[in-house]
Amino acid sequence: MSILDLIYPKKCLECKENGHYLCTKCIKKVRSSYPTCPNCNKYSFWGKTHKNCKKKYDLDELISLWKYEGVVRKGILVLKYKFVSDVTKELSDLITKEIKKRKIIFGKDTIIIPVPLHKNRHFFRGFNQSEEIVKKVSQKLGLKFMPDLVVRTKNTSFQTSLTKNERLKNIKNAFKFNCHYKIKNKDKKVIIFDDVWTTGATVKEIARVLKKKGISKVSALTITKR
């Protein structure tokens, strides 16, 4: 038995059933997130950005899998704030299964990246929860994983307690394209992965950086949506 098992024994975070952090019974209770335009938040087929909403450097689509509730929400919180990295395997398995169930196809040349942490925050936490999850997801789906394609240059304040306008100001110019990479095929698709979509300010800022480098299609994939 490991120290982790003593501190956080494998019991469902919702119903306390032994064996898993996220049990099947409780997962079924979490509602799916219906597809919306990432700009106006109104219904959109497959989460595509509405033509009348879209500007030059905007996201092309948003795929959010569940509502920010129940056992999935608790899994994200435990992972993010209590650093129980063992939860990443169960979350990555759950995400992969849901993507296949919905028949979401990304294409073989698709690149997937996590929202990067600033080096100071990464050092404090010891890992990037989004990176750990999406690394496993990329392996299961056969996607190209490039965790440092975009780097965070600004150690921003936590977005949680900020208003929409404050979030936009806080995250402005916080990222840059990694100059060590050269994307030869400008038609490549890049997916930005994050755990929670609230206003999308962070993901949209990363999309802007990628679009300015000539990436033609940039999508967002999030576990949950508030």
One Martini backbone bead per residue (centre of mass of N, CA, C, O) as a GRO file, in nm:
protein
  226
    1MET     BB    1   0.095   0.036   0.023
    2SER     BB    2   0.057   0.363  -0.029
    3ILE     BB    3   0.042   0.683   0.072
    4LEU     BB    4  -0.192   0.759  -0.116
    5ASP     BB    5  -0.389   0.535  -0.010
    6LEU     BB    6  -0.403   0.658   0.280
    7ILE     BB    7  -0.505   0.946   0.205
    8TYR     BB    8  -0.645   0.834  -0.089
    9PRO     BB    9  -0.852   0.620  -0.113
   10LYS     BB   10  -1.023   0.412  -0.339
   11LYS     BB   11  -1.285   0.628  -0.356
   12CYS     BB   12  -1.554   0.765  -0.432
   13LEU     BB   13  -1.607   1.112  -0.438
   14GLU     BB   14  -1.926   1.069  -0.397
   15CYS     BB   15  -2.017   0.756  -0.267
   16LYS     BB   16  -1.756   0.574  -0.152
   17GLU     BB   17  -1.684   0.359  -0.333
   18ASN     BB   18  -1.487   0.108  -0.395
   19GLY     BB   19  -1.194   0.130  -0.646
   20HIS     BB   20  -1.281   0.440  -0.722
   21TYR     BB   21  -1.305   0.781  -0.790
   22LEU     BB   22  -1.490   0.710  -1.058
   23CYS     BB   23  -1.785   0.593  -1.078
   24THR     BB   24  -2.023   0.479  -1.291
   25LYS     BB   25  -2.279   0.574  -1.141
   26CYS     BB   26  -2.184   0.880  -1.111
   27ILE     BB   27  -2.123   0.947  -1.406
   28LYS     BB   28  -2.424   0.912  -1.508
   29LYS     BB   29  -2.518   1.183  -1.346
   30VAL     BB   30  -2.364   1.344  -1.545
   31ARG     BB   31  -2.402   1.594  -1.754
   32SER     BB   32  -2.407   1.693  -2.058
   33SER     BB   33  -2.260   1.910  -2.289
   34TYR     BB   34  -2.383   2.125  -2.494
   35PRO     BB   35  -2.344   2.272  -2.794
   36THR     BB   36  -2.143   2.573  -2.834
   37CYS     BB   37  -2.056   2.876  -2.891
   38PRO     BB   38  -1.760   3.035  -2.778
   39ASN     BB   39  -1.887   3.337  -2.794
   40CYS     BB   40  -2.225   3.326  -2.732
   41ASN     BB   41  -2.338   3.044  -2.600
   42LYS     BB   42  -2.492   2.917  -2.828
   43TYR     BB   43  -2.617   2.705  -3.016
   44SER     BB   44  -2.408   2.452  -3.189
   45PHE     BB   45  -2.303   2.257  -3.422
   46TRP     BB   46  -2.040   2.096  -3.276
   47GLY     BB   47  -1.932   2.386  -3.165
   48LYS     BB   48  -1.938   2.596  -3.368
   49THR     BB   49  -1.854   2.891  -3.492
   50HIS     BB   50  -2.019   3.147  -3.572
   51LYS     BB   51  -1.998   3.348  -3.840
   52ASN     BB   52  -2.109   3.617  -3.686
   53CYS     BB   53  -1.879   3.574  -3.443
   54LYS     BB   54  -1.627   3.563  -3.617
   55LYS     BB   55  -1.286   3.613  -3.604
   56LYS     BB   56  -0.973   3.587  -3.714
   57TYR     BB   57  -0.853   3.457  -3.408
   58ASP     BB   58  -1.056   3.242  -3.357
   59LEU     BB   59  -1.219   2.991  -3.272
   60ASP     BB   60  -1.381   2.708  -3.429
   61GLU     BB   61  -1.422   2.525  -3.160
   62LEU     BB   62  -1.627   2.350  -2.901
   63ILE     BB   63  -1.546   2.079  -2.667
   64SER     BB   64  -1.770   1.967  -2.421
   65LEU     BB   65  -1.861   1.697  -2.215
   66TRP     BB   66  -1.941   1.834  -1.931
   67LYS     BB   67  -2.061   1.929  -1.657
   68TYR     BB   68  -1.984   2.117  -1.363
   69GLU     BB   69  -2.019   1.819  -1.189
   70GLY     BB   70  -1.990   1.609  -0.954
   71VAL     BB   71  -1.745   1.372  -0.991
   72VAL     BB   72  -1.588   1.534  -1.204
   73ARG     BB   73  -1.543   1.786  -1.039
   74LYS     BB   74  -1.398   1.644  -0.800
   75GLY     BB   75  -1.162   1.537  -0.969
   76ILE     BB   76  -1.048   1.814  -1.051
   77LEU     BB   77  -1.007   1.934  -0.765
   78VAL     BB   78  -0.819   1.718  -0.651
   79LEU     BB   79  -0.602   1.752  -0.871
   80LYS     BB   80  -0.551   2.068  -0.844
   81TYR     BB   81  -0.551   2.111  -0.501
   82LYS     BB   82  -0.431   1.801  -0.400
   83PHE     BB   83  -0.241   1.639  -0.604
   84VAL     BB   84  -0.393   1.375  -0.730
   85SER     BB   85  -0.250   1.220  -0.997
   86ASP     BB   86  -0.406   0.940  -1.014
   87VAL     BB   87  -0.668   1.058  -1.153
   88THR     BB   88  -0.576   1.083  -1.452
   89LYS     BB   89  -0.645   0.799  -1.555
   90GLU     BB   90  -0.952   0.807  -1.518
   91LEU     BB   91  -1.001   1.063  -1.686
   92SER     BB   92  -0.871   0.967  -1.954
   93ASP     BB   93  -1.056   0.723  -1.993
   94LEU     BB   94  -1.323   0.882  -1.992
   95ILE     BB   95  -1.264   1.071  -2.231
   96THR     BB   96  -1.205   0.861  -2.449
   97LYS     BB   97  -1.477   0.715  -2.432
   98GLU     BB   98  -1.653   0.965  -2.504
   99ILE     BB   99  -1.533   1.031  -2.782
  100LYS     BB  100  -1.606   0.756  -2.908
  101LYS     BB  101  -1.910   0.763  -2.849
  102ARG     BB  102  -1.943   1.043  -3.027
  103LYS     BB  103  -1.761   1.032  -3.283
  104ILE     BB  104  -1.494   1.195  -3.256
  105ILE     BB  105  -1.298   1.346  -3.517
  106PHE     BB  106  -0.960   1.477  -3.576
  107GLY     BB  107  -0.724   1.343  -3.706
  108LYS     BB  108  -0.393   1.245  -3.772
  109ASP     BB  109  -0.263   1.561  -3.777
  110THR     BB  110  -0.331   1.624  -3.496
  111ILE     BB  111  -0.277   1.863  -3.244
  112ILE     BB  112  -0.211   1.843  -2.887
  113ILE     BB  113  -0.268   2.076  -2.611
  114PRO     BB  114  -0.200   2.233  -2.326
  115VAL     BB  115  -0.238   2.438  -2.077
  116PRO     BB  116   0.002   2.631  -1.965
  117LEU     BB  117   0.231   2.672  -1.721
  118HIS     BB  118   0.406   2.835  -1.519
  119LYS     BB  119   0.708   2.760  -1.386
  120ASN     BB  120   0.634   2.834  -1.090
  121ARG     BB  121   0.371   2.664  -1.072
  122HIS     BB  122   0.494   2.396  -1.158
  123PHE     BB  123   0.691   2.374  -0.921
  124PHE     BB  124   0.481   2.378  -0.692
  125ARG     BB  125   0.293   2.137  -0.801
  126GLY     BB  126   0.472   1.927  -1.012
  127PHE     BB  127   0.222   1.962  -1.219
  128ASN     BB  128   0.014   1.935  -1.511
  129GLN     BB  129  -0.299   1.832  -1.531
  130SER     BB  130  -0.357   1.867  -1.834
  131GLU     BB  131  -0.104   1.725  -1.940
  132GLU     BB  132  -0.146   1.444  -1.807
  133ILE     BB  133  -0.414   1.381  -1.943
  134VAL     BB  134  -0.356   1.444  -2.256
  135LYS     BB  135  -0.129   1.244  -2.292
  136LYS     BB  136  -0.310   0.992  -2.262
  137VAL     BB  137  -0.518   1.063  -2.479
  138SER     BB  138  -0.324   1.078  -2.723
  139GLN     BB  139  -0.238   0.780  -2.711
  140LYS     BB  140  -0.530   0.658  -2.750
  141LEU     BB  141  -0.589   0.847  -3.030
  142GLY     BB  142  -0.327   0.926  -3.204
  143LEU     BB  143  -0.201   1.200  -3.117
  144LYS     BB  144  -0.018   1.486  -3.126
  145PHE     BB  145   0.212   1.573  -2.868
  146MET     BB  146   0.261   1.937  -2.767
  147PRO     BB  147   0.328   2.092  -2.468
  148ASP     BB  148   0.541   2.341  -2.598
  149LEU     BB  149   0.417   2.515  -2.833
  150VAL     BB  150   0.309   2.677  -2.587
  151VAL     BB  151   0.403   2.949  -2.373
  152ARG     BB  152   0.433   3.084  -2.052
  153THR     BB  153   0.532   3.431  -1.962
  154LYS     BB  154   0.295   3.480  -1.746
  155ASN     BB  155   0.217   3.516  -1.401
  156THR     BB  156  -0.088   3.476  -1.333
  157SER     BB  157  -0.372   3.507  -1.202
  158PHE     BB  158  -0.633   3.372  -1.084
  159GLN     BB  159  -0.946   3.334  -1.254
  160THR     BB  160  -1.187   3.256  -1.065
  161SER     BB  161  -1.241   3.564  -0.922
  162LEU     BB  162  -1.291   3.687  -1.198
  163THR     BB  163  -1.397   3.871  -1.431
  164LYS     BB  164  -1.424   3.884  -1.760
  165ASN     BB  165  -1.245   4.140  -1.799
  166GLU     BB  166  -1.020   4.050  -1.604
  167ARG     BB  167  -0.940   3.796  -1.758
  168LEU     BB  168  -0.852   3.932  -2.022
  169LYS     BB  169  -0.632   4.111  -1.892
  170ASN     BB  170  -0.467   3.888  -1.741
  171ILE     BB  171  -0.411   3.706  -2.024
  172LYS     BB  172  -0.273   3.910  -2.180
  173ASN     BB  173   0.019   3.816  -2.321
  174ALA     BB  174   0.090   3.512  -2.176
  175PHE     BB  175   0.175   3.404  -2.466
  176LYS     BB  176   0.390   3.189  -2.677
  177PHE     BB  177   0.553   3.080  -2.938
  178ASN     BB  178   0.764   2.825  -3.002
  179CYS     BB  179   1.066   2.880  -3.174
  180HIS     BB  180   1.150   2.563  -3.207
  181TYR     BB  181   0.903   2.566  -3.395
  182LYS     BB  182   0.786   2.436  -3.724
  183ILE     BB  183   0.500   2.480  -3.914
  184LYS     BB  184   0.463   2.375  -4.229
  185ASN     BB  185   0.157   2.304  -4.204
  186LYS     BB  186  -0.102   2.538  -4.200
  187ASP     BB  187  -0.349   2.310  -4.194
  188LYS     BB  188  -0.330   2.240  -3.923
  189LYS     BB  189  -0.454   2.096  -3.625
  190VAL     BB  190  -0.545   2.245  -3.308
  191ILE     BB  191  -0.573   2.135  -2.969
  192ILE     BB  192  -0.709   2.270  -2.674
  193PHE     BB  193  -0.655   2.172  -2.340
  194ASP     BB  194  -0.900   2.161  -2.070
  195ASP     BB  195  -1.094   2.131  -1.785
  196VAL     BB  196  -1.234   2.430  -1.781
  197TRP     BB  197  -1.520   2.615  -1.893
  198THR     BB  198  -1.611   2.952  -1.877
  199THR     BB  199  -1.502   3.194  -2.085
  200GLY     BB  200  -1.220   3.121  -2.247
  201ALA     BB  201  -0.978   3.322  -2.225
  202THR     BB  202  -0.727   3.139  -2.234
  203VAL     BB  203  -0.783   2.977  -2.495
  204LYS     BB  204  -0.819   3.226  -2.681
  205GLU     BB  205  -0.529   3.331  -2.649
  206ILE     BB  206  -0.394   3.081  -2.771
  207ALA     BB  207  -0.539   3.091  -3.043
  208ARG     BB  208  -0.421   3.361  -3.131
  209VAL     BB  209  -0.127   3.267  -3.144
  210LEU     BB  210  -0.172   3.039  -3.356
  211LYS     BB  211  -0.308   3.206  -3.582
  212LYS     BB  212  -0.063   3.405  -3.619
  213LYS     BB  213   0.116   3.144  -3.723
  214GLY     BB  214  -0.106   2.992  -3.935
  215ILE     BB  215  -0.317   2.830  -3.806
  216SER     BB  216  -0.624   2.731  -3.937
  217LYS     BB  217  -0.709   2.525  -3.690
  218VAL     BB  218  -0.884   2.587  -3.372
  219SER     BB  219  -0.949   2.398  -3.083
  220ALA     BB  220  -1.159   2.296  -2.807
  221LEU     BB  221  -1.096   2.083  -2.512
  222THR     BB  222  -1.319   1.991  -2.248
  223ILE     BB  223  -1.442   1.840  -1.979
  224THR     BB  224  -1.586   2.111  -1.886
  225LYS     BB  225  -1.889   2.323  -1.823
  226ARG     BB  226  -2.043   2.602  -1.665
   0.00000   0.00000   0.00000
